[in-house]
Amino acid sequence: MECDFPTLTLDCLVCIFSYLNADDLITVSLVNKSWNGAAETTWLWRQICLQRWTFCNLSKLNPEMQTWKNYYLRRAKLEQHMTSGRASADYTCKTLRGHTGSIVGLVYLSDSNHQFDSKSIVCSASSDGTIRAWSIQEGVQLWSSQVQEVPLTKIIADQQTGLVISTDSQGRIKAWKAQTGDEVASFPTASSACTLLTYCRKDQSFLIAGTSGGVLYTLTIPALSQVSHIRAFDTYKIDILLLSPDKNWVMAALRENLDLHPKVYFTESLSCPCEDDPPVSASLPVNRCTAASFFPSEAARVMIVHSDGLSNTKNISIFDIKSKKSKYKTEIMVEQVGGFQLLFDGWNSDIHLEAHGSGTILIAQGKELKLYSIAGSQIASFQDHKEQITAMCVDSFRVVTASNDLSLRVLTWKKAQNKDLSLESRYHLLGGSHMFSRGFTHVACDYTSIVASVAANDGKDVLKTYSFNA
C-alpha cells in the first residue's frame, strides 16, 4: 500500500535526501511514485553529489557509471566501507613481495582522488636498485626496472607525462615510463642525495632537484635537459622542497640547527631564466626549520615548524606569498598571517606536518597526532599508536598514520560543533608480526586503497595493500 506524502519541491528533496545514506535513498525511492520520480531526477542527484563532495568528475568514469545517481550510490557505499574498515567485508589486504632491500619511497601513478572504478597502480623504489610497479587490486607485480648499480633514494611521479622519476645515492636522476619501466632519460648531479619535485607551466613539465651541496637544478621533462642551475645555499643540503598550489612558488629549506632562512623562488624565473638577472627569490624570516607544508586550498600559504635555537621549543609560523609586478621586475611580498607555539609531552625531533583546506593543521610527533586551527587552538588530539608515528597521508576524506607498532590508524574528517573541521578515529589496519618486521615506514592512499611499506627484519621490505570494496 502506497503512503501519501505531501508534494515537495526539488530543493526540499535535496535537503531531505542529503541526510540519508545510499541504502535509505533506494528504499525511499520505492515507497511512493512521486518520490520515485523525484529520486530519478538528474538535477536532484547532481545537487546531492555536489553538496556532499563539492567536486565530482563523471567524465573519467566508465560509461555505465556516468550518471549522477550511480556516482552517488557507488561513492557513498565506498565511503561506508572506508569508514567501518571491517576486514574482508570492507577491504582486501595483500602483501606484495619482490624487493630485496629497503623500500625508500612509493607513489601512485595516477591522480585518482575522485575516481573509484579505475585500477590503482603504485610504484616503489628500493635500495636494491630497482623500481617496481604493482597492481593494487590484483596484488601482482606489473614490471621491474633494470637493476641500478647503486641504491635508489627517492621516487616521485609526474602525472602530466606519465613518468616515474628516481634518484640514487650518487645523485643520478632518471626518468622511467610508468607503463613499462623503460628508462627514458638520465641526468647526473654528482650529489650524495637529491630532493625532487615536479610542476607544469604552460603545458611543459619541469623537474626541480635540490642537492646535498645546496644547488637547485631545473630540468625539462621527459628529456631531463638542464634549464637553470643556481646555488640556493652554500654547500648545505636541501632537505625540504615544496611547490605552492598555484604553481608559482617553490620553497627550499634546510632542516634543523642552521641559521639559514628558507627561500621561495618564482617558478617562472627558474623555468625561463634571464641571463642578466638572478631568479626572483625571497627569504622567509625564520630559521632552524623542521618541517613545512602549503595549505592546499590557498594559492600560496605556507606554514613552517621552526625553533629559536635557545631551547627545544617549536613554533609554527604561517606566511602568504604574493608577487607584485612592475614594468621591469617582479617583487615577492611575504606576509605573516599566523603563528603559535607547539606544546608536546617529551621531545622527539621527527615531526610530520600536513595541511588541510585553508586553515587546518595536522602534526604528528612521537605517538601523538594533533589537530590545530590556523589560529593555534588545538581542536583534537589522538594517541592511538603504541609506538612512534613514522608517516602520514591526508586526503579530502581521511587521514592515515603509520607507526613502528606495525599498524595504520584511519581517521575520517567531520564537522565540529563550532563548524571547524575535526577528525574521528575509526580503526587500525594491521601490518603483520614484529617477529618478522620492524614497523611501517611509508604510507600513501588514493580514493579506493591504502598502501604502506613494512621494514622487514631480513632487510627485504614488503608492501601492504588495503583495497576497499566499491
Rosetta blueprint (number, residue, H / E / L):
1 M L
2 E L
3 C L
4 D L
5 F L
6 P L
7 T L
8 L L
9 T L
10 L H
11 D H
12 C H
13 L H
14 V H
15 C H
16 I H
17 F H
18 S L
19 Y L
20 L L
21 N L
22 A H
23 D H
24 D H
25 L H
26 I H
27 T H
28 V H
29 S H
30 L H
31 V H
32 N L
33 K H
34 S H
35 W H
36 N H
37 G H
38 A H
39 A H
40 E L
41 T L
42 T H
43 W H
44 L H
45 W H
46 R H
47 Q H
48 I H
49 C H
50 L H
51 Q H
52 R H
53 W H
54 T L
55 F L
56 C L
57 N L
58 L H
59 S H
60 K H
61 L L
62 N L
63 P H
64 E H
65 M H
66 Q L
67 T L
68 W H
69 K H
70 N H
71 Y H
72 Y H
73 L H
74 R H
75 R H
76 A H
77 K H
78 L H
79 E H
80 Q H
81 H H
82 M H
83 T H
84 S H
85 G L
86 R L
87 A E
88 S L
89 A L
90 D L
91 Y E
92 T E
93 C E
94 K E
95 T E
96 L E
97 R L
98 G L
99 H L
100 T L
101 G L
102 S L
103 I E
104 V E
105 G E
106 L E
107 V E
108 Y E
109 L L
110 S L
111 D L
112 S L
113 N L
114 H L
115 Q L
116 F L
117 D L
118 S L
119 K L
120 S L
121 I E
122 V E
123 C E
124 S E
125 A E
126 S E
127 S L
128 D L
129 G L
130 T L
131 I E
132 R E
133 A E
134 W E
135 S E
136 I L
137 Q L
138 E L
139 G L
140 V E
141 Q E
142 L E
143 W E
144 S E
145 S L
146 Q L
147 V L
148 Q L
149 E L
150 V L
151 P L
152 L E
153 T E
154 K E
155 I E
156 I E
157 A E
158 D E
159 Q L
160 Q L
161 T L
162 G L
163 L E
164 V E
165 I E
166 S E
167 T E
168 D E
169 S L
170 Q L
171 G L
172 R E
173 I E
174 K E
175 A E
176 W E
177 K E
178 A L
179 Q L
180 T L
181 G L
182 D L
183 E E
184 V E
185 A E
186 S E
187 F E
188 P E
189 T L
190 A L
191 S L
192 S L
193 A L
194 C E
195 T E
196 L E
197 L E
198 T E
199 Y E
200 C E
201 R E
202 K L
203 D L
204 Q E
205 S E
206 F E
207 L E
208 I E
209 A E
210 G E
211 T E
212 S L
213 G L
214 G L
215 V E
216 L E
217 Y E
218 T E
219 L E
220 T E
221 I E
222 P L
223 A L
224 L L
225 S L
226 Q E
227 V E
228 S E
229 H E
230 I E
231 R E
232 A L
233 F L
234 D L
235 T L
236 Y L
237 K L
238 I L
239 D L
240 I E
241 L E
242 L E
243 L E
244 S L
245 P L
246 D L
247 K L
248 N L
249 W E
250 V E
251 M E
252 A E
253 A E
254 L L
255 R E
256 E L
257 N L
258 L L
259 D L
260 L L
261 H L
262 P L
263 K E
264 V E
265 Y E
266 F E
267 T H
268 E H
269 S H
270 L H
271 S H
272 C L
273 P L
274 C L
275 E L
276 D L
277 D L
278 P L
279 P L
280 V L
281 S E
282 A E
283 S E
284 L L
285 P L
286 V L
287 N L
288 R L
289 C E
290 T E
291 A E
292 A E
293 S E
294 F E
295 F L
296 P L
297 S L
298 E L
299 A L
300 A L
301 R E
302 V E
303 M E
304 I E
305 V E
306 H E
307 S E
308 D L
309 G L
310 L L
311 S L
312 N L
313 T L
314 K E
315 N E
316 I E
317 S E
318 I E
319 F E
320 D E
321 I E
322 K E
323 S E
324 K E
325 K E
326 S L
327 K L
328 Y L
329 K L
330 T E
331 E E
332 I E
333 M E
334 V E
335 E E
336 Q E
337 V E
338 G E
339 G E
340 F E
341 Q E
342 L E
343 L L
344 F L
345 D L
346 G L
347 W L
348 N L
349 S L
350 D L
351 I E
352 H E
353 L E
354 E E
355 A E
356 H E
357 G L
358 S L
359 G L
360 T E
361 I E
362 L E
363 I E
364 A E
365 Q E
366 G L
367 K L
368 E E
369 L E
370 K E
371 L E
372 Y E
373 S E
374 I L
375 A L
376 G L
377 S L
378 Q E
379 I E
380 A E
381 S E
382 F E
383 Q L
384 D L
385 H L
386 K L
387 E L
388 Q L
389 I E
390 T E
391 A E
392 M E
393 C E
394 V E
395 D L
396 S L
397 F L
398 R E
399 V E
400 V E
401 T E
402 A E
403 S E
404 N L
405 D L
406 L L
407 S E
408 L E
409 R E
410 V E
411 L E
412 T E
413 W E
414 K E
415 K E
416 A L
417 Q L
418 N L
419 K L
420 D L
421 L E
422 S E
423 L E
424 E E
425 S E
426 R E
427 Y E
428 H E
429 L E
430 L E
431 G L
432 G L
433 S L
434 H L
435 M L
436 F L
437 S E
438 R E
439 G E
440 F E
441 T E
442 H E
443 V E
444 A E
445 C E
446 D L
447 Y L
448 T L
449 S E
450 I E
451 V E
452 A E
453 S E
454 V E
455 A E
456 A E
457 N L
458 D L
459 G L
460 K L
461 D L
462 V E
463 L E
464 K E
465 T E
466 Y E
467 S E
468 F E
469 N L
470 A L
